């Protein structure tokens, strides 16, 4: 009996705290991520998250990280490189955004220059880097560059 009374109390408390004044509302949203490797495939280049089961020569492990350009938004005055104590009303803004396609293109071109015709164990993720008092959000892609012998 004691456990059911406690459970009942929790059930009553959860809605009360979930609807407290000042709580933000988050609208329904969907995020879909995917990569189209068609342009690389048309060049005879393989990119796959899987291991390659055929014969191959190891070329190297690659990791490409790209960070966006950022700057302190202008307030009409000369903008310092880093915000000072009087710059609390100014924010960092992205000046050069990063796309996943740009990062994958960089990974592909570096692998190809090394003599690879495939990147296996491909991975891509969003990464962060702390710079002074701002967090930069970038994109990173990595993989194992190989030259397929049985291709």
C-alpha positions as CSV (number, residue, x, y, z in Angstrom):
1,X,0.0,0.0,0.0
2,X,2.7,2.4,0.9
3,X,4.3,2.2,-2.6
4,X,1.1,2.8,-4.4
5,X,0.5,5.9,-2.2
6,X,4.0,7.2,-3.1
7,X,3.4,6.5,-6.8
8,X,0.1,8.4,-6.6
9,X,1.8,11.4,-5.1
10,X,4.5,11.4,-7.8
11,X,1.8,11.2,-10.5
12,X,0.1,14.3,-9.0
13,X,3.4,16.2,-8.7
14,X,4.7,15.6,-12.2
15,X,1.9,17.5,-14.0
16,X,2.2,20.3,-11.5
17,X,5.9,20.8,-12.0
18,X,5.7,20.2,-15.8
19,X,3.3,23.1,-16.3
20,X,5.0,25.6,-14.0
21,X,4.8,29.3,-15.0
22,X,7.6,30.5,-17.2
23,X,8.4,27.1,-18.8
24,X,9.3,27.4,-22.4
25,X,7.4,25.7,-25.1
26,X,9.2,23.6,-27.7
27,X,7.3,23.1,-30.9
28,X,7.3,19.7,-32.7
29,X,10.2,19.4,-35.0
30,X,12.0,16.8,-37.1
31,X,15.6,16.6,-38.1
32,X,16.7,14.3,-40.9
33,X,20.4,13.7,-41.7
34,X,21.7,11.9,-44.6
35,X,24.6,11.9,-47.1
36,X,24.4,11.6,-50.9
37,X,27.6,9.9,-52.1
38,X,26.5,9.8,-55.7
39,X,29.0,12.3,-57.0
40,X,31.9,10.3,-55.5
41,X,30.5,7.0,-56.7
42,X,30.3,8.5,-60.2
43,X,34.1,9.1,-59.9
44,X,34.7,5.5,-58.9
45,X,35.3,6.4,-55.3
46,X,33.6,4.5,-52.5
47,X,32.6,6.0,-49.2
48,X,31.0,3.6,-46.7
49,X,30.5,3.4,-42.9
50,X,31.3,-0.3,-43.2
51,X,34.6,-2.2,-43.3
52,X,35.8,-3.2,-46.7
53,X,35.7,-7.0,-47.1
54,X,37.8,-7.2,-50.3
55,X,41.5,-6.9,-50.7
56,X,43.0,-3.4,-50.3
57,X,46.1,-1.4,-49.6
58,X,46.1,0.8,-46.5
59,X,46.5,4.4,-47.3
60,X,45.9,6.2,-44.0
61,X,43.4,7.4,-41.4
62,X,41.9,10.8,-42.1
63,X,40.0,13.3,-39.9
64,X,38.8,16.6,-41.2
65,X,37.3,19.2,-38.8
66,X,35.9,22.5,-40.1
67,X,34.9,25.4,-37.8
68,X,32.8,28.3,-38.8
69,X,34.1,31.8,-38.9
70,X,32.6,33.9,-36.1
71,X,32.8,37.5,-35.1
72,X,31.5,39.8,-32.4
73,X,28.5,41.5,-33.8
74,X,29.1,45.2,-34.5
75,X,27.6,47.8,-32.2
76,X,28.7,50.7,-34.6
77,X,32.0,51.1,-32.7
78,X,35.3,49.4,-33.5
79,X,34.8,45.8,-32.6
80,X,37.4,44.3,-30.3
81,X,38.8,40.8,-31.0
82,X,37.4,39.6,-27.7
83,X,34.4,41.0,-25.8
84,X,35.3,42.9,-22.7
85,X,33.2,43.5,-19.5
86,X,31.2,46.3,-21.3
87,X,30.3,44.1,-24.2
88,X,27.6,42.0,-22.5
89,X,24.9,43.2,-24.9
90,X,26.8,42.0,-28.0
91,X,26.8,38.4,-29.3
92,X,29.0,36.2,-31.4
93,X,27.6,35.6,-34.9
94,X,28.6,33.1,-37.6
95,X,30.2,34.7,-40.6
96,X,31.1,31.6,-42.5
97,X,28.9,28.6,-41.8
98,X,30.0,25.0,-42.3
99,X,28.2,22.4,-44.3
100,X,28.6,18.7,-44.0
101,X,29.1,18.5,-47.8
102,X,32.1,20.8,-47.5
103,X,33.6,18.6,-44.9
104,X,33.0,15.4,-46.9
105,X,34.4,17.0,-50.0
106,X,37.6,17.9,-48.1
107,X,37.9,14.3,-46.7
108,X,37.4,12.9,-50.2
109,X,39.9,15.3,-51.9
110,X,42.6,14.6,-49.3
111,X,42.1,10.8,-49.6
112,X,42.2,11.0,-53.4
113,X,45.4,13.0,-53.3
114,X,46.9,10.3,-51.1
115,X,46.1,7.7,-53.8
116,X,43.0,6.2,-52.1
117,X,39.9,5.2,-54.1
118,X,37.8,4.6,-51.0
119,X,37.0,5.7,-47.5
120,X,35.7,3.0,-45.2
121,X,34.5,3.3,-41.6
122,X,33.2,6.7,-42.5
123,X,31.8,8.8,-39.6
124,X,30.6,12.4,-39.3
125,X,29.5,14.4,-36.3
126,X,28.9,17.8,-34.9
127,X,31.8,18.9,-32.7
128,X,32.3,21.9,-30.4
129,X,35.4,23.9,-29.5
130,X,35.7,26.5,-26.7
131,X,37.3,29.7,-27.9
132,X,37.7,32.3,-25.1
133,X,34.1,32.8,-24.0
134,X,32.3,31.4,-27.0
135,X,31.5,27.9,-28.2
136,X,32.1,27.2,-31.9
137,X,30.1,24.4,-33.4
138,X,31.8,22.6,-36.3
139,X,31.5,19.5,-38.3
140,X,34.0,16.6,-38.3
141,X,34.3,13.6,-40.7
142,X,36.7,10.7,-40.5
143,X,37.5,7.4,-42.1
144,X,40.1,4.9,-43.2
145,X,41.5,5.7,-46.7
146,X,42.2,2.6,-48.8
147,X,43.1,1.6,-52.3
148,X,40.9,-1.3,-53.4
149,X,43.0,-4.0,-55.0
150,X,40.1,-6.1,-56.3
151,X,38.3,-3.2,-57.8
